[in-house]
Amino acid sequence: MRRVPPRLRVAVGTVLAGALMSVILPAGHPAAAPAADDPVSTYEGMPDDGFDDEHEGEQDDTVGPGSPPAATAPAPAAPVPGRPGDFRLTAGSDLSGRVDQLDAALPKQGLTELLDQANRSSGRGAADCGASDIYGSDLPVGDRVCWQGDDGVSTEWIPQAISGVSDAQEDEDWGTSNAEPIAVGSYDAENPGRSNYVAGRGNCVRASASDACNEKGVRVTFLNQTTKKYRHVLLVWPYLNSYDHISFDALHAREGLCNEVVTEKCDAQNGIHAGGMVWYGNYLYVADTANGMRVFDLREIMDLNPDNDSATEDEMQDGLPSDLTDKKRIGRQSNVWYAYGYRYVMPQVATLKFTTARPSGDTGENQCYKTGRPKASYVSLDRTGTDHLVLGEYCNAKGGDSNGRVGTYPMAALTAAVEGAPGTTADADQAYGLPTGGSFGGEELWHKIQGAMRYEGKWYFHRSNAYDNGRLLQATPEGDQLSGSSRTLESAIGPEDLYLAHGRGDGFAPRLWSLSEHAPGKCNACDRELYSYPMSDVAAGFGS
């Protein structure tokens, strides 16, 4: 569920345009002479990444009126057939040159070493995590993982997406590591003080600004299940700054620069929701709701602190220093490298964008439509046959003509598009509209889907329910339509994306993983954890 962040809606004077616009040199870096990389006053901020803005309330259960309360379930309508052509993706512009330049400028760290050096501690099971009231009554929860305190209660970073080594590798081994890693994606939900001022400059870098002021986009957390340690990696967008030097910004996070009149050109961007994520081989596919998917390469994790001492500057491969103590700057500024205090960044290497035109109807309250490009609200991997990526839509309000759609892509086609020339297409081979009929809490049952997974011919969906227990749903394909089961299974509060640890590589039974997004304080029983169910229990709960 997305908390609506502040937007730039006021006229301003001369404004700091993110990391590039500051003329105030960071403490500890005296301005003895103008640096060749200093920004100029006429530069209009970090470049737009060329992607559309998503709806600000994406995957937010509280946006839109929903359906009116109903005393009885409505008569089931015919499910909407999907159209695979609407799901077509095409490779965007080539980013390899920029990534190569970052590769030359910054040292790298492999994921195995990153996991071995993970710096934050998780808890495992009731002994570490204590009692929790988030879990439903229909399924016995198996694994439970709780975060280090500040991550468990953060209002800035909201977990949404989950994947892991079972998606990445059929044998479930990553190199020589025994970490059995799980990856979790979180989006930046709060930017206090960002672009909400009338005068002055250096908004998010001024001394009084919160470290959370900047839009930081998306971070991925890699959990080492063996040691119970984890590490955050910031996802970034590579670009050339005004002096044609390689740099990077957070995802879809351009700061606004407005003189007298606020226009679309200078409006600050709000990041992406990253409601789903699939780690497949070396690539990480991250859902970008309004556009398709952004792709990252785990072979390109950049390390801004190789000596593992954040209090001292490290010299990068290009001879410039890095600074992890300043959490308000990002990218190359005044010949110093920053990353909002993060040691690791992973640059985007490719883009897969929808080619179909947007639906013509209103989407302001999360309405969905039968035709036109879908929303990339969540993604997952199906390894039960030929490997496929599943992509689907979150929908929540009356006014559209669809409960949402799901489509499947052969992973071979996606990989070919990522590694091919710009314009290479990847087509969905199947698409379905979500089932219709049924009610839940006076609303449409098949609304508010936060995650979907296909497993051995059956479809499973995670339905959220604001600050109360969600539900697991099941559907079966019937021709080009999905028919929903009449049974529902009570799930956790704040349920999100789905990930199947198939267990074949280690001889374990399959487990269905998910995660809860709500921190304590959002509701009386809210708690933020990762958890899994035995897949056999899930199937048995639906009578299959």
N, C-alpha and C positions, 0 to 999 in steps of 0.2 A: 504494500500500500504506500503511495507516495504522499508525503507532506509537501504542500505547495510552498516552494521557496520564494523569497522576495524577488521582484523584477525591477528593472530600471524604469521608472515612470516619472522622473522629474528632470527639469532642465538643470544643467550643471555648467560650471565654468570650465577651466582646463582640468581634465580628469586624468588620473593615472589609468592607462589602458593595460591593465594586467601587469605581467612581469616585464614587458618591454618598455613601458612608459615612465618608469621611475627615474628621475634625475637625482634622486637622493641615494648616494652610495651607501651600501651596508656598512654597519659598524665594523671596524677592523680592516677595512679596505680603503685607505686614504686616497683622496683624489689628487695625487701629486701631479698627474698629467692626464688629459682626456684619454680615456680608453677607446681603443678602436671599435669597441663593441657598444659604446654608450648609445642610448636611444636619442632620437631627435624629436623636437617638439611637434613637428608636423606629422609624425608617424601616427596612423590612425588605428593603433591597437594591434593585437595579435590577429593574424589573418583568419577569416571565416573558413571553417573546414569544409564548407560546401554541402553540409547535410541539413536536412529539414529539422525544425523543432518538433518535438513530440508534444502531445497534450500534457499540460502541467499536472493533471490529476491522474496520470496513467497508473492503472492498477490500484487505484484508491477506492476502497469500498464505500467511502462516505461521499463521493462525488456523484451527483445526479440523484433524482428522486427514487430510482428503482421502480419496481412494480407496486401497485397498490395492494394492501393486505387482501388476502383471499381466504374465505372460510373453507373452501374445498379446492383441490387441485384442478386447474383448467384441463379441458379435454386436450389430449396430445395432438399437436399439429404435425404435419409431415415434416421430417427433418429436411434441412436444406442440403441439396447435393453440392459438393465442392467443385471448383473448376481449377485443375492443376495449373492452367496457364496464368491465372492471376498471381501465382506464387513465384513466377520466374525471377531469378536473380542474375545480375550481370556484374562482372568484375569492374571495379572503379579504376581510377587513375593509378599509375604505377608509383608506389612509395619506396621501391627498393633502393633508389639512389639516395634518398634521405636517410634510410635506415643504415645504409653502408657508411654514410658520413658520421652518423652517431656511433656506429661500430668502431670507426677509426678514432673517434674522439674520446670514448669512454670505455673503461674496462668492463668485462662481462663476468657473470657468475652462473654456473650451471645449477639447475634445480636441485640435483642431489646434494651439492655443497650448501645451497641455500637452506635445505631442509635440515642438514646436519648442524647448521649454525642458527637455526630458528631461535628467536629471542623472547617469545611470549609463551605463557603457560596456560594450557587448557585443563579442565577437569574431565573425568570420565566416570560415569555411573553415579548412583545415588550417594556413594561414599564421598565423592568429591563435590558433586553438584547439589546435594541435599534434596529435599522434597520439592516437587513442582506440581502445580494444579493445571498446567496447560494441556495435559494429555487427555484424550477422549476415552470413553468407556468401552468402545467396541474392539480395540486392538491393543494387545500388550506391547508396550514400547520396549525395544531391545537396547541398542546402544544409545547412550546419551552423552553429549559433549557440551560442556559449558565454557564460555569464554573468560579470559582474564577480565577482572572487574570493570575497567574503563571501556572495554569493547562490549561488555554485556549490557552496559547502561547508556552507551553513547546515543545522543540525539542527532549527531552529525552523520554517522555512518550507519546505514540501514541494510542488513543482509537480505538478499533476494535470491541469488542464483547458486546452484550447487552442481558440481561435477566431480570427477575423481579418476584415479588410475584405472578403474574398470572400464571407463569410457576411453581412456587414452590408449590402453594396451589390452589386447585379448588375454595375454598371460598375466596381467595385473602386476607386472614388475617394471619399475622405472629405473633403468640402468642397474647399478649394483646396490641400490638403496632398498632397505626393508621397511621403508616408511609407510607404504600403502597410502599414499597421499590423497587427501580430499581437498578440493579447491572450492572456495566460497567467494562469490562476487557481491560487493556492497556498493551502494551509490551514496553520494553526498547530498543529504537532505536539507541541511541548514547552512546558511551563509550570513550570520548576524552582522549587520553593518555594511554589507556589500552593496554598492551602487544605490544607496538610499540617502544621498546627501545632496545639498544644494550648492555648496561652495567648498573650496579646498581641493587639495590633490593628495595623492598617496593614500587613498581610502583604506585599502586592506593592508598596506604596509606601514601605516602610521603607528606610533608606539602604543596608542590606546586600543588599537584594533585587536579583536580576538583572533587567535590562530585559526579559528574556523571560518573567518570572514570570506576567504576565497572559495570559489567553486572548484572543487578538486576532482569532480567527475566520478571515476570508478576505481576501486582498488580490489585486488584479488588476494585472498588469504590462503596460503598453502599450509595445511595441517599435516604434521608428521604423526601418524597414529601410534607409532612405536614409542616415541619419546613424549608424546602429548604436547609437543612444542609447535608453535606456528609462527609465520612471518607474513607481513603485509607487503604487497608489491603494487605500486601505483601504475595504472595504465595511462599512457601518454600518446599524444599526437605529434609526430615530427614535422617540423616546418623550417623554412629559411627565414631568418629575421631580416630587419631592414638593411643590414650590412652583408646580407647573403651568407651569414654564418648559420650553421646548423643549430637548432634549438628544439625545444619541445614544450607543449602546454598540456594541461589536463584535458580529458575528452570533452569536446563540445563546450568549452568553458571560457571562450573569449570574454574578456572584460570590455565594458562599454566605454566609449569616449564620445562625449557629446558637448558641443559648444552651442549654447543658447536653446537649441531645439532638439528634442529627443526624436530620433528617427529609427527605422528598422535597422539601418546600416550600423548604427552605433549602439544598439541595444545589447545588453549583456546576455550571453547564452547561459542556459540552465543545466548543462550536463545531460546525461541520459540515465534512464531508469535501470538498465541492465537486468531485466527481469528473468533472464535465463542465460545459461552458459553451457557449452560442450567443449571438453578438452579431448581432442582426438589426435593421436600421434604427437607431433611437435606443435600443433596449432590449437589455439584457444578461440572458439567462436562465441562472440558476445552479442546478445540481442540488442539491437538499436531500434526501438519501437517504430519510429516514423520512417526508417530508411531500409532496414534489412539486418545485416550483421557486420560487425567490425571484427577483424581477424588479427591475432597476435601470435608471435612465434616464441616458444619457450627457449629457443636457442639464442634469443636476443635480450635476455634479462641483463640490464646494465647495472653496475655496482658503483655507487658514488662514494663508498666508504670501505675500500678493500682492507684496510688495517683494523676494521671493526672498532674504531675509537671515534665516536661522533664528535668528541670535544676538539679534535684536531683536524685541520684541513688535509685532505689527500690530494696529491697531484694526479690529474687525469692523464690519459695517453696523449692528449693534445698539449700538455704542459700547463694547462690552467688548473686552478685549485677548485675543490668542491667545498660546500659549506652546508652541513646538516643541522647546524644550530639555528639557522634562520628558517622558520616554518611559514613565512609569509611570501616567499618568492619561489619561482619555478623556472627551469630552463637556464639558458646562458644569459647572464646579465652582468654588464660591466666586467666581462672576462672572468666571471666566477660561475660555477655550476650549482644550481639549487634544485630541490625536488620537494618543497614543502616539508622538509625534515625527513623524508623517506630515504632509506638507503638504496632501495631497488626501484627501478622503473622498467617498464616493458613497452616498447613503442609499437604502435599499430603498423602492420606490414601489408595489409590488404583490406579491401572493402567489397562487400557483396550487397548490391543495392537492388531493390525491387524495380522492375521496369514498367509495371502496370500503373495506369493513372490512378490517382486517389479516388475513393468514392465521392460522389457529389453531395451526399447528405451531411448534416451537421454531426460532428463528433465531439462537441464541447462537453458532453456529459458521458463520455465513453460509449456512445452508440456504435454499433457494428452493422455491417452491410454484407449482402450476399455476394456482391461482385466488387471489382476494383482491387487494388492492392490490399493485402491483409496487414494487420499490425504484427510486428515481431515482439510479442509480449513475453514469450517463454520458449525455450528450446530444450531438447533432451536427445539422447541417443538410444536407438534400438539395435542391439547386437544379436537378436535372436535368429536372424536370417542374414541376408546381405545387409551390411551396415547402412543404416539410414539415420538422418537427422530429422527430428520432429519439430515443427514450428507451429505455434498457435496464438490465438488472440484472447485477450481479456476484454470482456464487455460487461456493462453494468447498468444500462438505463433504457427506458422506453424511447421510441422515436426512430430507431433503426429498423432493419428488417431481418436481422440475423442474431442468433445467440453467440456467434463466433465461428471461426473455421480453423481447421488444422490441416497441415500438408506435410508430406514426407519427401526428402531429397536423398538420393543415393550419395553416400559420402564420397565415392569416387568422383562424382560430378562436381561436388563442392571443392574437393582438393584440386581438381583440374582447373577450376576457375581461379582459385587462390594462386596457383602456380603458373597460370597462363597469362596471355596478353590482356591488357584492358579490353573490355567488351566481351570476353569469354563468358558464355551463359551457363547457368546451372538450372535445370528444370525440375520441378516437383513431379514425381511419378504418380502420386495419389493425393487427393484432397477431399475433405468431408466438411459439411456443416455440423456443428455440435447438435446433439439431440434437442428436441423440444418437449414441452410438457413437464408436469411435476412442479411442485412449489416447495419452498423452504423458507420458513420465517416470514411468510407473506410475500415472498419474492419468487421470481423465476428460479427454478432449481439450477438450470444450466447457465447461469450468469456467474461472474466473479471467479473465473477459472484462472488460477495462478501458476499452474504447471500441468503438463500432460506427458504421458509415457505410453509407448506401445510395447507390449511384452507377450510373446507367444500368441499373437493374433488378437489379444484383447487390448482395449484402451483403458487407461486409468487417468483420472483427473483429480487435481487438488482444488477444491472450492473453498474460498475464504469467506469469512463471516464477521468482518470488522473486528471487534474486540471480544468475540466469543468463539466457541469451538467451530472449526470448519468441518468439511466432509470430504471423504474420498468417494469418488463416483467411478462407475465402470460402464463401458459401452462396447458394443460388438458391431463390426461392419456388416451391413446387409446391402450388397451391391455397392452403389456409390453413396450410401448414407450410413450414419451411425445410429444404432438403436440403444437407448440408455437402459441400464438395469433399474428395476424398481427399488432395489436396495441401496442404501447409503450407509457408510461407516463413519462414525464420529471420529474426527481427527483432532489435531492440536489447535490451540489458539494461534492465530496469525500464520497459517500454513502457506508455504511458498513453493518453490521449484522442486522437481523430482529428479532423483538419480538412482539408478539401479546398480548395486555392486553385485555382479552376476556370480562371482565366486569360483568360476571354472578354473582360473589359474591356480587357485590355492586349495581346491577341493572343498569349498564351503558352500552352504546353501545360499541362494540369492537373498539379498536384503534390499528393501526399498528405503532410501534415505530422503529426508527433507529437512527443513529448518524453519524456525519461527522467527518472525521479524520484530515483534514488539518487545521493547525493553520494559522492565518493571517501572511502574508509574503510569503507563498507558492504560492499564486496567488493574483491578485488584489481583487477578491471577496471572498477569502477563509475565513472561520470562523468555529469554532469548537463548535457544539451544539448537544444536544439531541432534537429530534422532533417526532411528531406523526401525522398521518392522520386518519380521520374517516375511518374505514374499509369499510363502505358503499360507500364512495366516491371512494375508490380504485376499488372496484368491479364494480361500475357504470362506471368508466373510461374505463373499458375493455368491457362494454356492457353486464355485467352479474349481 
